[in-house]
Each structure stands twice: as structure tokens, then as C-alpha cells.
Amino acid sequence: MTANPELLDRDKRSVRLRMGCDADCPEGAEQYAITCTRCDGSGTDPESGGKCDRCGEGRYIGYIPQRRCPRSQMTPRISMALDALSWVRRGVLPEDGGMMNQSPSFLQFVSTFEGEIHRVEAERQEQERLKAMRSKKR
């Protein structure tokens, strides 16, 4: 569901515009980026060894800037997959049997999504570490 920006107060409208809630945010004002799925964040094309054609140019090498709110890209299938991931973490797989009985696309999803979760957590920990170091220097 998309909010009608005309019905929101001015502050909320500016946040929705900046975050890309209702339409693309202004180019160059991206609020976040995702790891490039072609080069896995290296900025190097895995096949040619040259610059990655998806992310090797510009200011976000290794990342693909996103101009829309992540929730705007959520589909029912993605939502179901995320629900299934929470069950996998509890040891319950979508299909009977073990990992070899699961679909290849589901296994790839779990691997990719878990990798992103670990990356984000590592980045968050690094930010916390740097913040703690800065506060000790004061």
C-alpha cells in the first residue's frame, strides 16, 4: 500500500521522497546499496577479470545503489521465502528430507540471503567498533 504524499505533513513527505517510498528517490541521493550479485562485492567481473559491468563504474564499486524502498520491491513470493528462511533457522525445511531434497533455487536463496545478513551484521559491528573508538578518544 502506498501512502498519498499529498495527505502527509511536510516532514513526512520529505522523508518518503528521500527514502524512495512512493517513487524513485533523486539520483545521487540513494539511502542504501546492495552487494552486487554479479561480482559479490569485489567490483571485478568474475568471468573476464575486468571491471564488473554492473557496479564497476561510479561511486559504489561493489554495490548497486537502490533508489526505492526495499518494501516496495517485496512480492508475495519473496515474503513467503523470507518466512521459510525463519523456519530453516529453526531446523524446519520446506520439503521433506534433508538439504538435497530442497529445490536448487531455494538453496541459492538461503545461501545468498544468509550471506547478506552476515555482511550487514559485520558492517554494523564495525560501525559500533569505530563509534566506541571515537568515544574513547574524547
TORDO-137637 format. One record per residue (C-alpha): residue number from 1; residue in three letters; chain; x, y, z. Coordinates in Angstrom, 2 decimals, padded with zeros to 5 digits. Example, Ala and Ser with C-alpha at 12.3 -4.5 7.8 and 13.67 -1.06 7.14 Angstrom:
BEGIN
<senu: 1, nuse: ALA, fivo: A, east: 012.30, north: -004.50, up: 007.80>
<senu: 2, nuse: SER, fivo: A, east: 013.67, north: -001.06, up: 007.14>
END
This chain:
BEGIN
<senu: 1, nuse: MET, fivo: A, east: 000.00, north: 000.00, up: 000.00>
<senu: 2, nuse: THR, fivo: A, east: 001.36, north: 003.42, up: -000.95>
<senu: 3, nuse: ALA, fivo: A, east: 000.61, north: 006.49, up: 001.11>
<senu: 4, nuse: ASN, fivo: A, east: -000.76, north: 009.52, up: -000.69>
<senu: 5, nuse: PRO, fivo: A, east: 002.09, north: 012.05, up: -000.26>
<senu: 6, nuse: GLU, fivo: A, east: -000.38, north: 014.96, up: -000.51>
<senu: 7, nuse: LEU, fivo: A, east: -002.08, north: 013.83, up: 002.72>
<senu: 8, nuse: LEU, fivo: A, east: 001.13, north: 013.69, up: 004.76>
<senu: 9, nuse: ASP, fivo: A, east: 002.64, north: 016.60, up: 006.64>
<senu: 10, nuse: ARG, fivo: A, east: 005.66, north: 018.28, up: 005.02>
<senu: 11, nuse: ASP, fivo: A, east: 008.29, north: 016.47, up: 007.14>
<senu: 12, nuse: LYS, fivo: A, east: 006.86, north: 013.03, up: 006.40>
<senu: 13, nuse: ARG, fivo: A, east: 006.60, north: 013.87, up: 002.68>
<senu: 14, nuse: SER, fivo: A, east: 010.29, north: 014.79, up: 002.54>
<senu: 15, nuse: VAL, fivo: A, east: 011.29, north: 011.55, up: 004.30>
<senu: 16, nuse: ARG, fivo: A, east: 009.14, north: 009.47, up: 001.91>
<senu: 17, nuse: LEU, fivo: A, east: 010.71, north: 011.27, up: -001.08>
<senu: 18, nuse: ARG, fivo: A, east: 014.27, north: 010.87, up: 000.26>
<senu: 19, nuse: MET, fivo: A, east: 013.78, north: 007.17, up: 001.07>
<senu: 20, nuse: GLY, fivo: A, east: 012.09, north: 006.28, up: -002.23>
<senu: 21, nuse: CYS, fivo: A, east: 008.84, north: 005.13, up: -000.64>
<senu: 22, nuse: ASP, fivo: A, east: 006.44, north: 006.15, up: -003.41>
<senu: 23, nuse: ALA, fivo: A, east: 008.76, north: 006.64, up: -006.38>
<senu: 24, nuse: ASP, fivo: A, east: 012.48, north: 006.60, up: -007.12>
<senu: 25, nuse: CYS, fivo: A, east: 014.44, north: 008.91, up: -004.84>
<senu: 26, nuse: PRO, fivo: A, east: 016.54, north: 011.56, up: -006.60>
<senu: 27, nuse: GLU, fivo: A, east: 019.57, north: 010.11, up: -008.37>
<senu: 28, nuse: GLY, fivo: A, east: 022.67, north: 010.52, up: -006.23>
<senu: 29, nuse: ALA, fivo: A, east: 020.57, north: 010.59, up: -003.05>
<senu: 30, nuse: GLU, fivo: A, east: 020.34, north: 006.83, up: -002.61>
<senu: 31, nuse: GLN, fivo: A, east: 019.95, north: 005.84, up: 001.03>
<senu: 32, nuse: TYR, fivo: A, east: 021.39, north: 002.34, up: 000.73>
<senu: 33, nuse: ALA, fivo: A, east: 023.04, north: -000.07, up: -001.66>
<senu: 34, nuse: ILE, fivo: A, east: 023.05, north: -003.83, up: -002.01>
<senu: 35, nuse: THR, fivo: A, east: 026.06, north: -006.01, up: -002.67>
<senu: 36, nuse: CYS, fivo: A, east: 026.47, north: -006.60, up: -006.39>
<senu: 37, nuse: THR, fivo: A, east: 025.25, north: -010.10, up: -007.16>
<senu: 38, nuse: ARG, fivo: A, east: 027.43, north: -010.43, up: -010.25>
<senu: 39, nuse: CYS, fivo: A, east: 030.80, north: -009.87, up: -008.57>
<senu: 40, nuse: ASP, fivo: A, east: 029.77, north: -010.47, up: -004.95>
<senu: 41, nuse: GLY, fivo: A, east: 031.02, north: -007.03, up: -003.96>
<senu: 42, nuse: SER, fivo: A, east: 034.52, north: -007.27, up: -005.42>
<senu: 43, nuse: GLY, fivo: A, east: 033.98, north: -004.84, up: -008.31>
<senu: 44, nuse: THR, fivo: A, east: 035.71, north: -007.35, up: -010.61>
<senu: 45, nuse: ASP, fivo: A, east: 033.88, north: -009.32, up: -013.28>
<senu: 46, nuse: PRO, fivo: A, east: 034.20, north: -012.99, up: -012.28>
<senu: 47, nuse: GLU, fivo: A, east: 034.43, north: -014.14, up: -015.91>
<senu: 48, nuse: SER, fivo: A, east: 036.70, north: -011.58, up: -017.55>
<senu: 49, nuse: GLY, fivo: A, east: 038.66, north: -010.32, up: -014.55>
<senu: 50, nuse: GLY, fivo: A, east: 037.96, north: -006.73, up: -015.64>
<senu: 51, nuse: LYS, fivo: A, east: 035.66, north: -004.19, up: -014.07>
<senu: 52, nuse: CYS, fivo: A, east: 032.23, north: -005.54, up: -013.20>
<senu: 53, nuse: ASP, fivo: A, east: 029.74, north: -004.27, up: -015.77>
<senu: 54, nuse: ARG, fivo: A, east: 027.03, north: -003.82, up: -013.10>
<senu: 55, nuse: CYS, fivo: A, east: 028.92, north: -001.99, up: -010.37>
<senu: 56, nuse: GLY, fivo: A, east: 032.48, north: -001.29, up: -011.55>
<senu: 57, nuse: GLU, fivo: A, east: 031.81, north: 002.31, up: -012.50>
<senu: 58, nuse: GLY, fivo: A, east: 030.77, north: 005.22, up: -010.33>
<senu: 59, nuse: ARG, fivo: A, east: 030.99, north: 005.79, up: -006.62>
<senu: 60, nuse: TYR, fivo: A, east: 029.55, north: 002.48, up: -005.39>
<senu: 61, nuse: ILE, fivo: A, east: 032.05, north: -000.08, up: -006.68>
<senu: 62, nuse: GLY, fivo: A, east: 030.96, north: -003.49, up: -005.44>
<senu: 63, nuse: TYR, fivo: A, east: 027.46, north: -002.25, up: -004.64>
<senu: 64, nuse: ILE, fivo: A, east: 024.32, north: -001.41, up: -006.56>
<senu: 65, nuse: PRO, fivo: A, east: 022.60, north: 001.73, up: -005.25>
<senu: 66, nuse: GLN, fivo: A, east: 018.88, north: 001.35, up: -004.67>
<senu: 67, nuse: ARG, fivo: A, east: 016.52, north: 004.21, up: -005.37>
<senu: 68, nuse: ARG, fivo: A, east: 013.39, north: 002.62, up: -003.97>
<senu: 69, nuse: CYS, fivo: A, east: 012.39, north: 001.48, up: -000.51>
<senu: 70, nuse: PRO, fivo: A, east: 013.10, north: -002.25, up: -000.10>
<senu: 71, nuse: ARG, fivo: A, east: 009.48, north: -002.83, up: 000.93>
<senu: 72, nuse: SER, fivo: A, east: 008.34, north: -001.52, up: -002.47>
<senu: 73, nuse: GLN, fivo: A, east: 010.13, north: -004.47, up: -004.11>
<senu: 74, nuse: MET, fivo: A, east: 008.59, north: -007.10, up: -001.82>
<senu: 75, nuse: THR, fivo: A, east: 006.44, north: -009.61, up: -003.67>
<senu: 76, nuse: PRO, fivo: A, east: 004.28, north: -012.32, up: -002.10>
<senu: 77, nuse: ARG, fivo: A, east: 006.83, north: -014.94, up: -003.25>
<senu: 78, nuse: ILE, fivo: A, east: 009.71, north: -013.08, up: -001.60>
<senu: 79, nuse: SER, fivo: A, east: 007.65, north: -012.72, up: 001.55>
<senu: 80, nuse: MET, fivo: A, east: 006.99, north: -016.48, up: 001.55>
<senu: 81, nuse: ALA, fivo: A, east: 010.70, north: -017.20, up: 001.02>
<senu: 82, nuse: LEU, fivo: A, east: 011.63, north: -014.96, up: 003.95>
<senu: 83, nuse: ASP, fivo: A, east: 009.06, north: -016.74, up: 006.11>
<senu: 84, nuse: ALA, fivo: A, east: 010.57, north: -020.07, up: 005.03>
<senu: 85, nuse: LEU, fivo: A, east: 014.04, north: -018.78, up: 005.94>
<senu: 86, nuse: SER, fivo: A, east: 012.91, north: -018.17, up: 009.51>
<senu: 87, nuse: TRP, fivo: A, east: 011.74, north: -021.82, up: 009.63>
<senu: 88, nuse: VAL, fivo: A, east: 015.06, north: -023.03, up: 008.20>
<senu: 89, nuse: ARG, fivo: A, east: 016.82, north: -021.25, up: 011.06>
<senu: 90, nuse: ARG, fivo: A, east: 014.69, north: -023.32, up: 013.42>
<senu: 91, nuse: GLY, fivo: A, east: 015.65, north: -026.52, up: 011.61>
<senu: 92, nuse: VAL, fivo: A, east: 012.46, north: -026.95, up: 009.58>
<senu: 93, nuse: LEU, fivo: A, east: 012.90, north: -027.28, up: 005.81>
<senu: 94, nuse: PRO, fivo: A, east: 010.11, north: -026.59, up: 003.28>
<senu: 95, nuse: GLU, fivo: A, east: 010.33, north: -030.08, up: 001.72>
<senu: 96, nuse: ASP, fivo: A, east: 010.55, north: -033.45, up: 003.47>
<senu: 97, nuse: GLY, fivo: A, east: 014.05, north: -034.86, up: 003.78>
<senu: 98, nuse: GLY, fivo: A, east: 017.36, north: -033.06, up: 004.02>
<senu: 99, nuse: MET, fivo: A, east: 019.08, north: -030.30, up: 002.11>
<senu: 100, nuse: MET, fivo: A, east: 019.43, north: -032.47, up: -001.01>
<senu: 101, nuse: ASN, fivo: A, east: 015.62, north: -032.67, up: -001.21>
<senu: 102, nuse: GLN, fivo: A, east: 015.21, north: -028.89, up: -001.39>
<senu: 103, nuse: SER, fivo: A, east: 014.91, north: -027.01, up: -004.68>
<senu: 104, nuse: PRO, fivo: A, east: 018.15, north: -025.52, up: -006.05>
<senu: 105, nuse: SER, fivo: A, east: 016.54, north: -022.07, up: -006.19>
<senu: 106, nuse: PHE, fivo: A, east: 015.59, north: -022.26, up: -002.51>
<senu: 107, nuse: LEU, fivo: A, east: 019.08, north: -023.37, up: -001.52>
<senu: 108, nuse: GLN, fivo: A, east: 020.56, north: -020.48, up: -003.53>
<senu: 109, nuse: PHE, fivo: A, east: 018.13, north: -018.06, up: -001.88>
<senu: 110, nuse: VAL, fivo: A, east: 019.11, north: -019.25, up: 001.60>
<senu: 111, nuse: SER, fivo: A, east: 022.82, north: -019.01, up: 000.78>
<senu: 112, nuse: THR, fivo: A, east: 022.53, north: -015.54, up: -000.76>
<senu: 113, nuse: PHE, fivo: A, east: 020.26, north: -014.12, up: 001.91>
<senu: 114, nuse: GLU, fivo: A, east: 022.28, north: -015.54, up: 004.81>
<senu: 115, nuse: GLY, fivo: A, east: 025.43, north: -014.08, up: 003.21>
<senu: 116, nuse: GLU, fivo: A, east: 023.80, north: -010.65, up: 003.08>
<senu: 117, nuse: ILE, fivo: A, east: 022.64, north: -010.92, up: 006.68>
<senu: 118, nuse: HIS, fivo: A, east: 026.19, north: -011.78, up: 007.79>
<senu: 119, nuse: ARG, fivo: A, east: 027.62, north: -008.91, up: 005.72>
<senu: 120, nuse: VAL, fivo: A, east: 025.19, north: -006.40, up: 007.21>
<senu: 121, nuse: GLU, fivo: A, east: 025.88, north: -007.67, up: 010.73>
<senu: 122, nuse: ALA, fivo: A, east: 029.65, north: -007.43, up: 010.20>
<senu: 123, nuse: GLU, fivo: A, east: 029.26, north: -003.90, up: 008.87>
<senu: 124, nuse: ARG, fivo: A, east: 027.08, north: -002.97, up: 011.86>
<senu: 125, nuse: GLN, fivo: A, east: 029.66, north: -004.39, up: 014.28>
<senu: 126, nuse: GLU, fivo: A, east: 032.44, north: -002.49, up: 012.53>
<senu: 127, nuse: GLN, fivo: A, east: 030.44, north: 000.75, up: 012.81>
<senu: 128, nuse: GLU, fivo: A, east: 029.88, north: 000.09, up: 016.52>
<senu: 129, nuse: ARG, fivo: A, east: 033.60, north: -000.63, up: 016.99>
<senu: 130, nuse: LEU, fivo: A, east: 034.57, north: 002.61, up: 015.26>
<senu: 131, nuse: LYS, fivo: A, east: 031.99, north: 004.54, up: 017.25>
<senu: 132, nuse: ALA, fivo: A, east: 033.41, north: 003.12, up: 020.51>
<senu: 133, nuse: MET, fivo: A, east: 036.95, north: 004.03, up: 019.45>
<senu: 134, nuse: ARG, fivo: A, east: 035.89, north: 007.61, up: 018.64>
<senu: 135, nuse: SER, fivo: A, east: 034.15, north: 007.99, up: 022.00>
<senu: 136, nuse: LYS, fivo: A, east: 037.28, north: 006.74, up: 023.86>
<senu: 137, nuse: LYS, fivo: A, east: 039.41, north: 009.41, up: 022.16>
<senu: 138, nuse: ARG, fivo: A, east: 037.22, north: 012.20, up: 023.54>
END
